[in-house]
Amino acid sequence: MESFQEYMIEYKKQLENGYIQEAYMVLMKYIMDLRAYFKNKYSEYFVSGIYQGYMDMTYFSFTPEPLKHQKLKIAIVFVYDTFKFEVWLAGSNKKVQNKYWKLFRENDFDKYHIPSTIDGIDSIIEHILVDNPNFSDLDALTGQIETGTLKFINDILNFLSKYQNSTQ
């Protein structure tokens, strides 16, 4: 493993060329615009602020009332190391996360990826919305994210409606 000093030397070199800063700024602007799009178009949903992360992930939540009432949230996530947009079902805390993770696993929910453990994981369920996004057509990218997110939410709500008594 390299030392902190070696990491910082490399980081400085990368910053000196200017591409990282510019790419990060336009990515954050797109995610802010995406958040505003969802907030304006779906006023009945709860839309959080943006969590910028540590260049591991950046996300905002986009949660319908029935999920919020169950202490669940939907996160639209950009994952840096895989360069993908994903949608996650997450809990408001670890207790909620564990409860719903077990519910989905024990009832063989197989529409989307359920992590094999929730230790060190922020999601209950994950789904790739856009693999290798095309940032040259932001309207199409937004459409892909919107369509996939709404389908994901609908699938989660349909599943939970069948198991409502298990979640009380």
DSSP file (Angstrom, degrees, kcal/mol; ACC not computed):
  #  RESIDUE AA STRUCTURE BP1 BP2  ACC     N-H-->O    O-->H-N    N-H-->O    O-->H-N    TCO  KAPPA ALPHA  PHI   PSI    X-CA   Y-CA   Z-CA
    1    1 A M              0   0    0      0, 0.0     2,-0.1     0, 0.0     0, 0.0   0.000 360.0 360.0 360.0 138.2    0.0    0.0    0.0
    2    2 A E        -     0   0    0      1,-0.1     2,-0.1     2,-0.1     0, 0.0  -0.368 360.0-105.7 -76.8 159.2    1.3    3.4   -0.9
    3    3 A S     >  -     0   0    0      1,-0.1     4,-2.4    -2,-0.1     5,-0.2  -0.369  26.6-109.2 -81.5 163.0    1.8    6.0    1.8
    4    4 A F  H  > S+     0   0    0      1,-0.2     4,-2.5     2,-0.2     5,-0.2   0.908 121.4  54.7 -55.1 -43.7   -0.4    9.0    2.4
    5    5 A Q  H  > S+     0   0    0      1,-0.2     4,-2.1     2,-0.2    -1,-0.2   0.908 107.6  48.7 -59.3 -43.6    2.4   11.2    1.0
    6    6 A E  H  > S+     0   0    0      1,-0.2     4,-2.1     2,-0.2    -1,-0.2   0.898 110.6  51.0 -65.5 -40.5    2.6    9.2   -2.2
    7    7 A Y  H  X S+     0   0    0     -4,-2.4     4,-2.7     1,-0.2    -1,-0.2   0.921 110.5  49.3 -59.9 -43.7   -1.2    9.4   -2.6
    8    8 A M  H  X S+     0   0    0     -4,-2.5     4,-2.5     2,-0.2    -2,-0.2   0.859 108.0  53.0 -68.2 -35.4   -1.1   13.2   -2.2
    9    9 A I  H  X S+     0   0    0     -4,-2.1     4,-2.0     2,-0.2    -1,-0.2   0.940 113.3  43.7 -63.1 -46.4    1.7   13.6   -4.7
   10   10 A E  H  X S+     0   0    0     -4,-2.1     4,-2.4     2,-0.2    -2,-0.2   0.901 112.5  53.0 -64.8 -41.3   -0.3   11.6   -7.3
   11   11 A Y  H  X S+     0   0    0     -4,-2.7     4,-2.4     1,-0.2    -2,-0.2   0.921 108.8  49.7 -60.0 -45.2   -3.5   13.5   -6.4
   12   12 A K  H  X S+     0   0    0     -4,-2.5     4,-2.1     2,-0.2    -1,-0.2   0.910 109.6  51.6 -60.8 -43.5   -1.7   16.9   -6.9
   13   13 A K  H  X S+     0   0    0     -4,-2.0     4,-0.9     1,-0.2    -1,-0.2   0.928 111.1  47.5 -59.4 -45.3   -0.4   15.7  -10.3
   14   14 A Q  H >< S+     0   0    0     -4,-2.4     6,-0.6     1,-0.2     3,-0.5   0.884 111.9  50.1 -65.6 -38.1   -3.9   14.7  -11.4
   15   15 A L  H >< S+     0   0    0     -4,-2.4     3,-1.2     1,-0.2    -1,-0.2   0.840 100.2  65.4 -68.4 -32.7   -5.3   18.0  -10.2
   16   16 A E  H 3< S+     0   0    0     -4,-2.1    -1,-0.2     1,-0.3    -2,-0.2   0.807  95.3  56.9 -62.4 -29.4   -2.7   20.0  -12.0
   17   17 A N  T << S-     0   0    0     -4,-0.9    -1,-0.3    -3,-0.5    -2,-0.2   0.698 100.6-139.0 -78.5 -15.3   -4.0   18.9  -15.4
   18   18 A G  S <> S+     0   0    0     -3,-1.2     4,-1.8    -4,-0.5     5,-0.2   0.278  72.2 108.0  85.6 -11.8   -7.5   20.3  -14.5
   19   19 A Y  H  > S+     0   0    0     -5,-0.3     4,-2.9     1,-0.2     5,-0.3   0.892  74.8  54.1 -69.1 -39.3   -9.6   17.5  -15.9
   20   20 A I  H  > S+     0   0    0     -6,-0.6     4,-2.7     1,-0.2     5,-0.2   0.938 109.9  46.6 -62.3 -46.7  -10.7   16.0  -12.6
   21   21 A Q  H  > S+     0   0    0      2,-0.2     4,-2.5     1,-0.2    -1,-0.2   0.927 115.2  46.1 -61.4 -44.8  -12.0   19.4  -11.3
   22   22 A E  H  X S+     0   0    0     -4,-1.8     4,-2.3     2,-0.2     5,-0.2   0.928 114.2  47.3 -65.4 -45.5  -13.9   20.1  -14.5
   23   23 A A  H  X S+     0   0    0     -4,-2.9     4,-2.3     1,-0.2    -1,-0.2   0.916 113.0  49.2 -62.3 -42.9  -15.4   16.6  -14.8
   24   24 A Y  H  X S+     0   0    0     -4,-2.7     4,-2.7    -5,-0.3     5,-0.2   0.913 110.4  51.0 -64.0 -42.4  -16.4   16.7  -11.1
   25   25 A M  H  X S+     0   0    0     -4,-2.5     4,-2.2    -5,-0.2    -2,-0.2   0.924 113.0  43.9 -62.3 -44.8  -18.0   20.1  -11.5
   26   26 A V  H  X S+     0   0    0     -4,-2.3     4,-2.3     2,-0.2    -1,-0.2   0.863 113.3  52.0 -72.1 -33.2  -20.1   19.1  -14.6
   27   27 A L  H  X S+     0   0    0     -4,-2.3     4,-2.5    -5,-0.2    -2,-0.2   0.939 111.5  46.6 -64.2 -46.2  -21.1   15.8  -12.9
   28   28 A M  H  X S+     0   0    0     -4,-2.7     4,-2.5     1,-0.2    -2,-0.2   0.885 111.4  52.2 -63.8 -38.0  -22.3   17.6   -9.8
   29   29 A K  H  X S+     0   0    0     -4,-2.2     4,-2.6    -5,-0.2    -1,-0.2   0.928 110.2  48.7 -63.5 -43.2  -24.2   20.1  -12.0
   30   30 A Y  H  X S+     0   0    0     -4,-2.3     4,-2.8     1,-0.2    -2,-0.2   0.930 112.2  47.8 -62.3 -44.2  -25.9   17.2  -13.8
   31   31 A I  H  X S+     0   0    0     -4,-2.5     4,-2.5     2,-0.2    -1,-0.2   0.888 111.7  50.4 -66.1 -37.6  -26.8   15.5  -10.5
   32   32 A M  H  X S+     0   0    0     -4,-2.5     4,-2.3     2,-0.2    -1,-0.2   0.916 112.9  46.7 -63.3 -42.2  -28.1   18.8   -9.1
   33   33 A D  H  X S+     0   0    0     -4,-2.6     4,-2.4     2,-0.2    -2,-0.2   0.885 111.4  51.8 -65.9 -38.7  -30.2   19.3  -12.3
   34   34 A L  H  X S+     0   0    0     -4,-2.8     4,-2.3     2,-0.2    -2,-0.2   0.924 110.1  48.8 -62.7 -45.3  -31.4   15.7  -12.1
   35   35 A R  H  X S+     0   0    0     -4,-2.5     4,-2.7     1,-0.2    -2,-0.2   0.925 111.7  49.1 -59.1 -46.2  -32.5   16.2   -8.5
   36   36 A A  H  X S+     0   0    0     -4,-2.3     4,-2.7     2,-0.2     5,-0.3   0.890 108.5  54.5 -62.5 -39.7  -34.3   19.4   -9.4
   37   37 A Y  H  X S+     0   0    0     -4,-2.4     4,-2.5     2,-0.2     5,-0.3   0.950 112.3  42.4 -57.9 -50.9  -36.0   17.6  -12.3
   38   38 A F  H  X S+     0   0    0     -4,-2.3     4,-2.4     1,-0.2    -2,-0.2   0.913 114.7  51.0 -63.5 -43.1  -37.4   14.9  -10.0
   39   39 A K  H  < S+     0   0    0     -4,-2.7    -2,-0.2    -5,-0.2    -1,-0.2   0.899 115.8  41.1 -63.1 -41.4  -38.3   17.5   -7.3
   40   40 A N  H  < S+     0   0    0     -4,-2.7     3,-0.4    -5,-0.2    -2,-0.2   0.882 120.0  42.0 -75.4 -39.0  -40.2   19.7   -9.8
   41   41 A K  H  < S+     0   0    0     -4,-2.5     2,-0.4    -5,-0.3    -2,-0.2   0.824 122.4  37.7 -79.2 -31.4  -41.9   16.9  -11.7
   42   42 A Y    ><  +     0   0    0     -4,-2.4     3,-1.9    -5,-0.3    -1,-0.2  -0.604  64.3 161.6-122.3  69.1  -42.8   14.7   -8.7
   43   43 A S  T 3  S+     0   0    0     -3,-0.4    -1,-0.1    -2,-0.4     4,-0.1   0.696  71.3  65.3 -66.0 -18.6  -43.8   17.2   -6.0
   44   44 A E  T 3  S+     0   0    0     -3,-0.1    21,-0.4     2,-0.1    -1,-0.3   0.570  91.1  81.1 -80.2  -7.5  -45.6   14.5   -4.0
   45   45 A Y  S <  S-     0   0    0     -3,-1.9     2,-0.6    -7,-0.2    -3,-0.0  -0.663  85.9-116.7 -95.3 152.2  -42.3   12.6   -3.4
   46   46 A F  E     -A   63   0A   0     17,-3.2    17,-2.9    -2,-0.3     2,-0.5  -0.800  32.2-170.3 -85.3 125.6  -39.8   13.5   -0.7
   47   47 A V  E     -A   62   0A   0     -2,-0.6    15,-0.2    15,-0.2     2,-0.0  -0.977   7.1-154.4-121.0 120.7  -36.5   14.6   -2.4
   48   48 A S        -     0   0    0     13,-1.5    -9,-0.1    -2,-0.5     3,-0.0  -0.180  26.3 -89.5 -82.4 177.4  -33.5   15.0   -0.2
   49   49 A G        -     0   0    0      1,-0.1    12,-0.5    11,-0.1     2,-0.5  -0.191  56.2 -84.7 -72.1 178.6  -30.5   17.2   -0.6
   50   50 A I        -     0   0    0     10,-0.1     2,-0.7     8,-0.0    10,-0.2  -0.771  28.1-151.5 -95.0 131.2  -27.4   15.7   -2.4
   51   51 A Y  B     -B   59   0B   0      8,-3.2     8,-2.1    -2,-0.5    -3,-0.0  -0.908  10.2-168.7 -95.8 115.8  -24.9   13.7   -0.6
   52   52 A Q    >   -     0   0    0     -2,-0.7     3,-0.7     6,-0.2     4,-0.2   0.738  20.2-168.3 -83.3 -22.1  -21.7   14.3   -2.5
   53   53 A G  T 3   -     0   0    0      1,-0.2    -1,-0.1     2,-0.1     5,-0.1  -0.150  41.2 -64.5  71.0-164.5  -19.6   11.5   -0.8
   54   54 A Y  T 3  S-     0   0    0      3,-0.1    -1,-0.2     4,-0.0     4,-0.1  -0.295  86.5 -75.2-118.9  43.2  -15.9   11.0   -1.0
   55   55 A M  S <  S+     0   0    0     -3,-0.7    -2,-0.1     2,-0.3     3,-0.1   0.791 123.2  93.4  60.8  29.3  -15.7   10.2   -4.7
   56   56 A D  S    S-     0   0    0      1,-0.5    24,-1.8    -4,-0.2    25,-0.5   0.679  99.1 -14.6-108.2 -44.9  -17.2    6.8   -3.9
   57   57 A M  E     - C   0  79B   0     22,-0.2    -1,-0.5    -5,-0.1     2,-0.4  -0.985  50.8-161.6-155.8 152.4  -20.8    7.7   -4.5
   58   58 A T  E     + C   0  78B   0     20,-1.9    20,-3.2    -2,-0.3     2,-0.3  -0.997  29.9 153.8-132.2 135.3  -23.1   10.7   -4.8
   59   59 A Y  E     -BC  51  77B   0     -8,-2.1    -8,-3.2    -2,-0.4     2,-0.3  -0.978  30.4-158.0-154.2 165.8  -26.8   10.4   -4.3
   60   60 A F  E     - C   0  76B   0     16,-1.4    16,-2.8    -2,-0.3     2,-0.3  -0.968  30.3-116.0-139.7 155.6  -30.1   12.0   -3.4
   61   61 A S  E     - C   0  75B   0    -12,-0.5   -13,-1.5    -2,-0.3     2,-0.3  -0.683  21.4-174.4 -95.0 151.3  -33.2   10.3   -2.2
   62   62 A F  E     +A   47   0A   0     12,-2.6   -15,-0.2    -2,-0.3    11,-0.0  -0.820  22.1 172.6-142.9  91.6  -36.5   10.3   -4.1
   63   63 A T  E     -A   46   0A   0    -17,-2.9   -17,-3.2    -2,-0.3     2,-0.1  -0.910  28.3-139.3-123.7 125.2  -39.1    8.6   -1.9
   64   64 A P    >>  -     0   0    0      0, 0.0     4,-2.2     0, 0.0     3,-0.8  -0.435  35.9-107.6 -72.7 155.3  -42.9    8.2   -2.2
   65   65 A E  H 3> S+     0   0    0    -21,-0.4     4,-2.9     1,-0.2     5,-0.2   0.858 114.8  59.1 -53.5 -44.4  -44.9    8.7    0.9
   66   66 A P  H 3> S+     0   0    0      0, 0.0     4,-0.7     0, 0.0    -1,-0.2   0.874 111.7  41.4 -58.4 -35.4  -45.7    5.0    1.5
   67   67 A L  H X4>S+     0   0    0     -3,-0.8     5,-2.8     2,-0.2     3,-0.5   0.899 113.1  52.6 -76.1 -41.0  -42.0    4.1    1.7
   68   68 A K  H ><5S+     0   0    0     -4,-2.2     3,-1.8     1,-0.3    -1,-0.2   0.901 105.4  56.3 -59.2 -40.7  -41.2    7.2    3.8
   69   69 A H  H 3<5S+     0   0    0     -4,-2.9    -1,-0.3     1,-0.3    -2,-0.2   0.806 107.1  49.4 -61.0 -30.4  -44.0    6.1    6.2
   70   70 A Q  T <<5S-     0   0    0     -4,-0.7    -1,-0.3    -3,-0.5    -2,-0.2   0.266 121.9-108.8 -91.8  10.7  -42.2    2.7    6.5
   71   71 A K  T < 5S+     0   0    0     -3,-1.8    21,-2.4     1,-0.3    22,-0.3   0.813  80.3 126.6  63.9  33.1  -38.9    4.5    7.2
   72   72 A L  E   < - D   0  91B   0     -5,-2.8     2,-0.3    19,-0.2    -1,-0.3  -0.779  38.8-167.2-112.4 160.5  -37.5    3.4    3.8
   73   73 A K  E     - D   0  90B   0     17,-2.7    17,-2.9    -2,-0.3     2,-0.5  -0.990  19.5-131.9-146.3 155.1  -36.1    5.6    1.0
   74   74 A I  E     - D   0  89B   0     -2,-0.3   -12,-2.6    15,-0.2     2,-0.5  -0.919  24.8-161.0-104.1 130.2  -35.1    5.3   -2.6
   75   75 A A  E     -CD  61  88B   0     13,-2.5    13,-2.5    -2,-0.5     2,-0.7  -0.956  12.7-152.1-116.5 129.9  -31.7    6.6   -3.5
   76   76 A I  E     -CD  60  87B   0    -16,-2.8   -16,-1.4    -2,-0.5     2,-0.4  -0.907  32.6-170.5 -96.8 116.8  -30.6    7.6   -7.0
   77   77 A V  E     -CD  59  86B   0      9,-3.0     9,-3.2    -2,-0.7     2,-0.6  -0.893  29.7-155.6-123.0 134.0  -26.9    6.9   -6.8
   78   78 A F  E     -CD  58  85B   0    -20,-3.2   -20,-1.9    -2,-0.4     2,-0.6  -0.956  20.3-156.3-101.9 121.5  -23.9    7.6   -9.0
   79   79 A V  E  >> -CD  57  84B   0      5,-2.9     5,-1.4    -2,-0.6     4,-1.3  -0.878   2.2-160.4-102.3 117.4  -21.2    5.0   -8.2
   80   80 A Y  T  45S+     0   0    0    -24,-1.8    -1,-0.2    -2,-0.6   -23,-0.1   0.910  83.3  51.4 -67.5 -46.6  -17.7    6.3   -9.1
   81   81 A D  T  45S+     0   0    0    -25,-0.5    -1,-0.2     1,-0.2   -24,-0.1   0.805 122.9  31.4 -69.9 -25.9  -15.7    3.1   -9.2
   82   82 A T  T  45S-     0   0    0     -3,-0.1    50,-0.3     2,-0.1    -1,-0.2   0.556 100.2-135.2-100.6 -11.0  -18.1    1.4  -11.6
   83   83 A F  T  <5 +     0   0    0     -4,-1.3    49,-0.9     1,-0.2     2,-0.3   0.926  58.9 131.1  57.1  50.3  -19.2    4.6  -13.3
   84   84 A K  E   < -DE  79 131B   0     -5,-1.4    -5,-2.9    47,-0.2     2,-0.5  -0.925  59.3-129.0-130.5 152.5  -22.9    3.6  -13.1
   85   85 A F  E     +DE  78 130B   0     45,-2.3    44,-2.4    -2,-0.3    45,-2.0  -0.905  37.7 177.0 -96.1 131.6  -26.1    5.2  -12.0
   86   86 A E  E     -DE  77 128B   0     -9,-3.2    -9,-3.0    -2,-0.5     2,-0.4  -0.859  25.7-139.6-128.2 163.4  -28.0    2.9   -9.7
   87   87 A V  E     -DE  76 127B   0     40,-2.6    40,-1.7    -2,-0.3     2,-0.4  -0.994  24.4-170.4-123.1 135.6  -31.2    3.0   -7.7
   88   88 A W  E     -DE  75 126B   0    -13,-2.5   -13,-2.5    -2,-0.4     2,-0.5  -0.927  23.7-140.5-125.7 147.4  -31.2    1.6   -4.2
   89   89 A L  E     +DE  74 125B   0     36,-2.3    35,-3.7    -2,-0.4    36,-1.2  -0.938  38.3 173.1 -96.7 129.5  -33.8    0.8   -1.6
   90   90 A A  E     -D   73   0B   0    -17,-2.9   -17,-2.7    -2,-0.5     2,-0.2  -0.916  27.2-122.5-136.3 161.1  -32.4    1.8    1.8
   91   91 A G  E     -D   72   0B   0     31,-0.4   -19,-0.2    -2,-0.3   -20,-0.1  -0.658  23.4-120.6-101.1 160.4  -33.6    2.1    5.4
   92   92 A S  S    S-     0   0    0    -21,-2.4     2,-0.3    -2,-0.2   -20,-0.1   0.698  97.1   0.0 -72.8 -17.8  -33.6    5.1    7.6
   93   93 A N  S  > S-     0   0    0    -22,-0.3     4,-2.6     1,-0.0     5,-0.2  -0.942  85.9 -91.2-157.4 175.3  -31.3    3.2   10.0
   94   94 A K  H  > S+     0   0    0     -2,-0.3     4,-2.7     1,-0.2     5,-0.2   0.841 121.1  55.6 -65.6 -34.4  -29.7   -0.2   10.4
   95   95 A K  H  > S+     0   0    0      2,-0.2     4,-2.1     1,-0.2    -1,-0.2   0.939 112.5  41.7 -63.9 -46.2  -32.6   -1.7   12.3
   96   96 A V  H  > S+     0   0    0      2,-0.2     4,-2.3     1,-0.2     5,-0.3   0.915 114.1  53.2 -65.0 -44.2  -35.0   -0.8    9.5
   97   97 A Q  H  X S+     0   0    0     -4,-2.6     4,-2.5     1,-0.2    -2,-0.2   0.932 110.4  46.8 -58.0 -47.1  -32.5   -1.9    6.9
   98   98 A N  H  X S+     0   0    0     -4,-2.7     4,-2.3     1,-0.2    -1,-0.2   0.903 110.2  53.3 -63.0 -43.0  -32.1   -5.3    8.5
   99   99 A K  H  X S+     0   0    0     -4,-2.1     4,-1.7     1,-0.2    -1,-0.2   0.931 116.1  37.4 -58.6 -48.8  -35.9   -5.8    8.9
  100  100 A Y  H  X S+     0   0    0     -4,-2.3     4,-2.6     2,-0.2     5,-0.2   0.839 111.8  58.2 -77.5 -32.8  -36.6   -5.2    5.2
  101  101 A W  H  X S+     0   0    0     -4,-2.5     4,-2.4    -5,-0.3     5,-0.2   0.935 109.9  45.8 -58.7 -45.6  -33.5   -6.9    3.9
  102  102 A K  H  X S+     0   0    0     -4,-2.3     4,-3.2    -5,-0.2     5,-0.3   0.909 110.5  54.0 -63.2 -42.5  -34.7  -10.1    5.7
  103  103 A L  H  X S+     0   0    0     -4,-1.7     4,-1.1    -5,-0.2    -2,-0.2   0.932 112.4  42.6 -58.5 -47.9  -38.2   -9.6    4.4
  104  104 A F  H  <>S+     0   0    0     -4,-2.6     5,-2.3     2,-0.2    -1,-0.2   0.912 118.2  45.3 -67.1 -42.7  -37.0   -9.4    0.8
  105  105 A R  H ><5S+     0   0    0     -4,-2.4     3,-1.5    -5,-0.2    -2,-0.2   0.924 112.4  49.9 -67.2 -44.3  -34.5  -12.3    1.1
  106  106 A E  H 3<5S+     0   0    0     -4,-3.2    -1,-0.2     1,-0.3    -2,-0.2   0.708 111.4  49.7 -70.3 -19.0  -36.9  -14.6    3.0
  107  107 A N  T 3<5S-     0   0    0     -4,-1.1    -1,-0.3    -5,-0.3    -2,-0.2   0.120 112.2-116.6-108.2  20.8  -39.6  -14.1    0.4
  108  108 A D  T < 5 -     0   0    0     -3,-1.5     2,-0.6     1,-0.2    -3,-0.2   0.823  40.5-177.6  52.8  42.2  -37.4  -14.8   -2.6
  109  109 A F      < +     0   0    0     -5,-2.3    -1,-0.2     1,-0.1     5,-0.1  -0.616   9.9 166.3 -69.1 116.9  -37.7  -11.3   -4.2
  110  110 A D        +     0   0    0     -2,-0.6    -1,-0.1    -3,-0.1    -2,-0.0   0.218  43.1  96.7-124.3  15.4  -35.6  -11.8   -7.3
  111  111 A K  S    S+     0   0    0     44,-0.1     2,-0.3     1,-0.1    -1,-0.1   0.838  95.6  16.9 -72.1 -30.8  -36.4   -8.8   -9.5
  112  112 A Y  S    S-     0   0    0     -3,-0.1     2,-0.3    15,-0.1    15,-0.2  -0.855  96.4 -76.1-138.5 168.8  -33.3   -6.9   -8.4
  113  113 A H  B     -F  126   0B   0     13,-1.4    13,-3.0    -2,-0.3    -3,-0.1  -0.515  36.6-167.4 -73.2 127.4  -30.0   -7.6   -6.6
  114  114 A I        -     0   0    0     -2,-0.3    11,-0.2    11,-0.2    10,-0.1  -0.976  28.8-118.2-110.5 120.7  -30.2   -8.1   -2.9
  115  115 A P        -     0   0    0      0, 0.0     3,-0.1     0, 0.0     6,-0.0  -0.218  16.9-125.1 -56.4 148.8  -26.7   -7.9   -1.3
  116  116 A S  S    S+     0   0    0      1,-0.1     2,-0.3     2,-0.0    -2,-0.0   0.710  93.7  12.1 -70.8 -19.0  -25.7  -11.1    0.5
  117  117 A T        -     0   0    0      2,-0.1    -1,-0.1     1,-0.0     0, 0.0  -0.971  58.9-146.3-147.8 159.2  -25.1   -9.2    3.6
  118  118 A I    >   +     0   0    0     -2,-0.3     3,-1.9     4,-0.1     2,-0.4   0.367  60.5 123.0-108.1   3.4  -25.9   -5.7    4.9
  119  119 A D  T 3  S-     0   0    0      1,-0.3     3,-0.1     3,-0.0    -2,-0.1  -0.519  93.7  -3.8 -65.2 119.3  -22.7   -5.4    6.9
  120  120 A G  T 3  S+     0   0    0     -2,-0.4     2,-0.4     1,-0.3    -1,-0.3   0.590 113.3 115.0  73.4  10.8  -20.9   -2.3    5.7
  121  121 A I    <   -     0   0    0     -3,-1.9    -1,-0.3     1,-0.1    -3,-0.0  -0.891  53.1-159.7-115.4 142.9  -23.6   -1.9    3.0
  122  122 A D        +     0   0    0     -2,-0.4   -31,-0.4    -3,-0.1     2,-0.3   0.545  68.4  75.0 -95.2  -9.1  -26.1    1.0    2.7
  123  123 A S        -     0   0    0      1,-0.1   -33,-0.2   -33,-0.1     3,-0.1  -0.708  49.7-167.4-110.5 156.5  -28.6   -0.7    0.5
  124  124 A I  S    S+     0   0    0    -35,-3.7     2,-0.3     1,-0.5   -34,-0.2   0.746  90.6   8.6 -96.5 -44.0  -31.3   -3.3    0.9
  125  125 A I  E    S-E   89   0B   0    -36,-1.2   -36,-2.3   -11,-0.2    -1,-0.5  -0.985  72.0-163.3-138.0 144.9  -31.8   -3.8   -2.8
  126  126 A E  E     -EF  88 113B   0    -13,-3.0   -13,-1.4    -2,-0.3     2,-0.3  -0.962   7.4-179.7-131.5 148.0  -29.8   -2.4   -5.7
  127  127 A H  E     -E   87   0B   0    -40,-1.7   -40,-2.6    -2,-0.3     2,-0.6  -0.971  28.2-126.0-147.5 133.0  -30.4   -2.0   -9.4
  128  128 A I  E     +E   86   0B   0     -2,-0.3   -42,-0.3   -42,-0.2     3,-0.2  -0.674  25.6 178.5 -77.8 120.2  -28.2   -0.6  -12.2
  129  129 A L  E    S+     0   0B   0    -44,-2.4     2,-0.4    -2,-0.6   -43,-0.2   0.892  72.7  10.3 -84.9 -48.2  -30.2    2.1  -14.0
  130  130 A V  E     -E   85   0B   0    -45,-2.0   -45,-2.3     3,-0.0     2,-0.5  -0.951  64.1-160.6-141.5 115.9  -27.5    3.1  -16.5
  131  131 A D  E    S-E   84   0B   0     -2,-0.4   -47,-0.2     1,-0.3   -48,-0.1  -0.848  84.0  -0.5 -93.8 126.1  -24.2    1.2  -17.1
  132  132 A N  S    S-     0   0    0    -49,-0.9    -1,-0.3    -2,-0.5   -48,-0.1   0.988  93.2-139.7  58.5  65.3  -21.6    3.4  -18.8
  133  133 A P        -     0   0    0      0, 0.0     2,-0.9     0, 0.0    -1,-0.1  -0.195   2.5-130.5 -60.6 143.9  -23.8    6.6  -19.1
  134  134 A N    >   -     0   0    0      3,-0.1     3,-1.1     1,-0.1     7,-0.2  -0.838  22.4-176.1 -95.0 102.8  -23.7    8.7  -22.2
  135  135 A F  T 3  S+     0   0    0     -2,-0.9     3,-0.3     1,-0.2    -1,-0.1   0.406  72.0  77.7 -81.9   3.3  -23.2   12.2  -20.9
  136  136 A S  T 3  S+     0   0    0      1,-0.3     2,-0.3     2,-0.1    -1,-0.2   0.605  99.3  41.7 -86.8 -10.3  -23.5   13.7  -24.4
  137  137 A D    <>  +     0   0    0     -3,-1.1     4,-2.2     1,-0.1    -1,-0.3  -0.702  66.9 171.1-133.5  81.9  -27.3   13.4  -24.3
  138  138 A L  H  > S+     0   0    0     -3,-0.3     4,-2.8    -2,-0.3     5,-0.2   0.813  76.1  57.2 -66.1 -32.2  -28.4   14.4  -20.9
  139  139 A D  H  > S+     0   0    0      2,-0.2     4,-2.2     1,-0.2    -1,-0.2   0.928 110.2  44.4 -64.6 -43.2  -32.1   14.4  -21.7
  140  140 A A  H  > S+     0   0    0      2,-0.2     4,-2.3     1,-0.2    -2,-0.2   0.900 113.3  51.5 -66.5 -40.1  -31.9   10.7  -22.8
  141  141 A L  H  X S+     0   0    0     -4,-2.2     4,-2.4    -7,-0.2    -2,-0.2   0.933 110.1  48.7 -61.8 -46.6  -29.8    9.9  -19.7
  142  142 A T  H  X S+     0   0    0     -4,-2.8     4,-2.9     1,-0.2    -1,-0.2   0.907 110.1  52.7 -59.9 -42.2  -32.4   11.6  -17.4
  143  143 A G  H  X S+     0   0    0     -4,-2.2     4,-2.7     2,-0.2     5,-0.2   0.898 108.8  49.3 -60.6 -42.0  -35.2    9.6  -19.2
  144  144 A Q  H  X S+     0   0    0     -4,-2.3     4,-2.3     2,-0.2     5,-0.2   0.925 113.8  45.8 -62.2 -44.9  -33.3    6.3  -18.6
  145  145 A I  H  X S+     0   0    0     -4,-2.4     4,-2.3     2,-0.2    -2,-0.2   0.920 114.7  47.8 -65.3 -44.1  -32.9    7.2  -14.9
  146  146 A E  H  X S+     0   0    0     -4,-2.9     4,-2.6     2,-0.2     5,-0.2   0.951 113.4  46.2 -62.7 -51.1  -36.5    8.3  -14.5
  147  147 A T  H  X S+     0   0    0     -4,-2.7     4,-2.1     1,-0.2     5,-0.2   0.929 116.0  45.4 -59.5 -47.7  -38.0    5.3  -16.2
  148  148 A G  H  X S+     0   0    0     -4,-2.3     4,-2.3    -5,-0.2    -1,-0.2   0.880 113.1  50.3 -64.8 -38.8  -35.9    2.8  -14.3
  149  149 A T  H  X S+     0   0    0     -4,-2.3     4,-2.7    -5,-0.2    -2,-0.2   0.929 110.6  48.4 -66.5 -45.5  -36.4    4.5  -11.0
  150  150 A L  H  X S+     0   0    0     -4,-2.6     4,-2.4     1,-0.2    -2,-0.2   0.889 112.6  48.6 -63.8 -39.1  -40.2    4.6  -11.4
  151  151 A K  H  X S+     0   0    0     -4,-2.1     4,-2.6    -5,-0.2    -1,-0.2   0.925 111.4  50.5 -64.7 -44.1  -40.3    0.9  -12.4
  152  152 A F  H  X S+     0   0    0     -4,-2.3     4,-2.4     2,-0.2    -2,-0.2   0.933 111.5  47.6 -57.9 -48.9  -38.1    0.1   -9.4
  153  153 A I  H  X S+     0   0    0     -4,-2.7     4,-2.9     1,-0.2     5,-0.2   0.925 111.7  50.4 -60.2 -45.7  -40.3    2.0   -7.0
  154  154 A N  H  X S+     0   0    0     -4,-2.4     4,-2.6     1,-0.2    -1,-0.2   0.912 110.8  48.9 -60.0 -43.8  -43.5    0.4   -8.4
  155  155 A D  H  X S+     0   0    0     -4,-2.6     4,-2.1     2,-0.2    -1,-0.2   0.896 112.7  47.9 -63.6 -40.7  -41.9   -3.1   -8.1
  156  156 A I  H  X S+     0   0    0     -4,-2.4     4,-2.8     2,-0.2     5,-0.2   0.936 112.9  47.9 -65.4 -46.7  -40.9   -2.4   -4.5
  157  157 A L  H  X S+     0   0    0     -4,-2.9     4,-2.1     1,-0.2    -2,-0.2   0.900 111.0  51.2 -62.5 -40.8  -44.4   -1.0   -3.6
  158  158 A N  H  X S+     0   0    0     -4,-2.6     4,-0.9    -5,-0.2    -1,-0.2   0.925 112.3  46.4 -62.3 -44.3  -46.1   -4.0   -5.2
  159  159 A F  H >X S+     0   0    0     -4,-2.1     3,-1.0     1,-0.2     4,-0.8   0.949 113.1  48.6 -61.6 -49.3  -44.0   -6.5   -3.3
  160  160 A L  H >< S+     0   0    0     -4,-2.8     3,-0.6     1,-0.3    -1,-0.2   0.831 102.6  62.1 -64.3 -31.9  -44.5   -4.6    0.0
  161  161 A S  H >< S+     0   0    0     -4,-2.1     3,-0.6     1,-0.2    -1,-0.3   0.812 103.1  51.6 -64.5 -27.2  -48.2   -4.4   -0.5
  162  162 A K  H << S+     0   0    0     -3,-1.0    -1,-0.2    -4,-0.9    -2,-0.2   0.733 118.0  36.8 -76.7 -22.9  -48.3   -8.2   -0.4
  163  163 A Y  T XX S+     0   0    0     -4,-0.8     3,-1.0    -3,-0.6     4,-0.8   0.010  75.1 127.2-119.2  26.5  -46.4   -8.4    2.8
  164  164 A Q  G X4 S+     0   0    0     -3,-0.6     3,-1.0     1,-0.3     4,-0.4   0.869  73.4  53.2 -55.7 -41.4  -47.8   -5.4    4.7
  165  165 A N  G >4 S+     0   0    0      1,-0.3     3,-0.7     2,-0.2    -1,-0.3   0.805 103.4  58.4 -66.5 -27.6  -48.7   -7.4    7.8
  166  166 A S  G <4 S+     0   0    0     -3,-1.0    -1,-0.3     1,-0.2    -2,-0.2   0.708 105.9  50.0 -72.3 -19.6  -45.1   -8.7    8.0
  167  167 A T  G <<        0   0    0     -3,-1.0    -1,-0.2    -4,-0.8    -2,-0.2   0.441 360.0 360.0-101.0  -0.8  -43.8   -5.1    8.2
  168  168 A Q    <         0   0    0     -3,-0.7    -1,-0.2    -4,-0.4    -2,-0.1   0.489 360.0 360.0 -77.3 360.0  -46.0   -3.8   11.0
